[in-house]
Structures are given as C-alpha cells and as structure tokens.
C-alpha cells in the first residue's frame, strides 16, 4: 500500500507541476488553451486530488499569451476572481471580440463542440 501511495503522490505532484507550466502559444485558440487545464484538472481528480477553483483560474490567467495582458490585468484586478466557468466564458467572449485581428480562426461552431 505504501508503494502505491508514493506513486500516487508523485503523480499528483507531476500533474500539479504540469498545471503550473501550461502556457498559451501565440495564436492558440483560447478553448484549446483552457482545455489543457481542464484535462489536467480532471486527471488530478482521477488520482484523488483537487485544486481550488480560484487557483486554477489564477494559473490560467498567468499562462495567457502576452497579447492577452490587458484582459489578464482587468480580470486579476477585480476584487474577486471569477470561477472557472465564468473565466472560460469571459475568455471566449474576449476572443470573439478580438476577432480576426488576433489571428484566431476558430469558428463559433467549433467553440460549441469544445464546450
């Protein structure tokens, strides 16, 4: 049992490290970026660990591409950070608002398929 626990602890640490290191690439659709967090978060739950919603939001904000700096400053500057679902919606709306200027080629139908 102790051997399994050690392996599980190592996996938890590895997954948390993976969350901290997710970075948005230039031109990467926001849905693809946020999906990486959701996948790792789900893996953490699968190994019996959790991460607070506000911590996930903070990590996602920190990993945004520098072209999202204004958005990041606005969200981070609020008295209370949004929850994960709200951040997701706000990011999608921001990407739609930016439109073709940001070099994003994701169609609305594609966004619905990822949700």
C-alpha positions as CSV (number, residue, x, y, z in Angstrom):
1,X,0.0,0.0,0.0
2,X,2.8,2.4,0.8
3,X,4.4,1.9,-2.6
4,X,1.1,2.7,-4.3
5,X,0.7,5.8,-2.1
6,X,4.2,7.0,-3.1
7,X,3.4,6.5,-6.8
8,X,0.1,8.3,-6.3
9,X,1.8,11.3,-4.5
10,X,4.4,11.5,-7.3
11,X,1.7,11.6,-9.9
12,X,-0.2,14.3,-8.0
13,X,2.9,16.4,-7.8
14,X,3.7,15.8,-11.5
15,X,0.1,16.9,-12.5
16,X,0.3,20.0,-10.3
17,X,3.6,20.9,-11.9
18,X,2.1,20.3,-15.3
19,X,-0.7,22.7,-14.5
20,X,1.8,25.4,-13.4
21,X,3.7,25.1,-16.7
22,X,0.8,25.4,-19.2
23,X,1.4,28.4,-21.4
24,X,-0.7,29.8,-24.2
25,X,1.1,29.9,-27.5
26,X,0.7,32.8,-29.9
27,X,-2.4,32.4,-32.0
28,X,-3.6,29.4,-29.9
29,X,-7.4,29.4,-29.6
30,X,-8.5,30.1,-26.1
31,X,-10.6,27.0,-26.0
32,X,-7.6,24.8,-26.8
33,X,-5.6,26.6,-24.1
34,X,-8.3,26.3,-21.4
35,X,-9.0,22.7,-22.4
36,X,-5.4,21.8,-21.4
37,X,-6.2,23.0,-17.8
38,X,-9.5,21.1,-17.7
39,X,-7.8,17.9,-18.8
40,X,-5.1,18.1,-16.2
41,X,-7.6,19.1,-13.5
42,X,-9.7,16.0,-14.4
43,X,-6.6,13.8,-14.1
44,X,-5.9,15.3,-10.7
45,X,-9.4,14.4,-9.6
46,X,-8.9,10.9,-11.0
47,X,-5.9,10.4,-8.7
48,X,-7.8,11.7,-5.7
49,X,-6.6,15.2,-5.5
50,X,-8.1,18.5,-6.1
51,X,-7.1,22.1,-6.8
52,X,-9.2,25.0,-5.7
53,X,-11.2,26.7,-8.5
54,X,-9.6,30.1,-7.7
55,X,-6.1,28.5,-8.0
56,X,-7.0,27.1,-11.4
57,X,-8.2,30.5,-12.5
58,X,-5.0,32.1,-11.3
59,X,-2.8,29.6,-13.1
60,X,-4.8,30.1,-16.3
61,X,-4.5,33.8,-16.1
62,X,-0.8,33.7,-15.5
63,X,-0.3,31.4,-18.6
64,X,-2.1,33.6,-21.1
65,X,-0.1,34.8,-24.0
66,X,1.3,38.4,-23.7
67,X,-1.2,39.6,-26.2
68,X,-3.9,38.9,-23.5
69,X,-2.1,41.1,-21.0
70,X,-4.8,43.8,-20.9
71,X,-7.5,41.2,-20.3
72,X,-5.4,39.5,-17.7
73,X,-4.9,42.8,-15.8
74,X,-8.6,43.5,-15.9
75,X,-9.6,40.1,-14.5
76,X,-6.8,39.9,-12.0
77,X,-7.6,43.4,-10.8
78,X,-11.1,42.6,-9.8
79,X,-11.9,42.3,-6.1
80,X,-12.9,38.6,-6.6
81,X,-11.6,36.4,-9.3
82,X,-14.3,34.7,-11.4
83,X,-14.9,31.0,-11.0
84,X,-13.6,28.6,-13.7
85,X,-16.8,28.5,-15.7
86,X,-17.1,32.3,-15.7
87,X,-13.4,32.7,-16.7
88,X,-14.0,30.3,-19.6
89,X,-17.0,32.3,-20.8
90,X,-15.2,35.6,-20.4
91,X,-12.2,34.4,-22.3
92,X,-14.3,33.1,-25.2
93,X,-16.2,36.4,-25.4
94,X,-12.9,38.3,-25.4
95,X,-11.6,36.1,-28.2
96,X,-14.8,36.7,-30.2
97,X,-14.5,40.4,-29.5
98,X,-10.9,40.4,-30.9
99,X,-12.0,38.5,-33.9
100,X,-9.7,38.2,-37.0
101,X,-7.4,40.9,-35.6
102,X,-6.0,38.4,-33.2
103,X,-5.3,35.9,-35.9
104,X,-7.9,33.5,-34.5
105,X,-9.5,31.2,-37.0
106,X,-11.9,29.3,-34.6
107,X,-15.5,29.3,-35.8
108,X,-18.4,29.6,-33.4
109,X,-19.5,26.1,-34.3
110,X,-16.1,24.8,-33.2
111,X,-16.3,26.6,-29.9
112,X,-19.7,24.9,-29.2
113,X,-18.1,21.5,-29.9
114,X,-15.4,22.1,-27.3
115,X,-17.8,23.2,-24.6
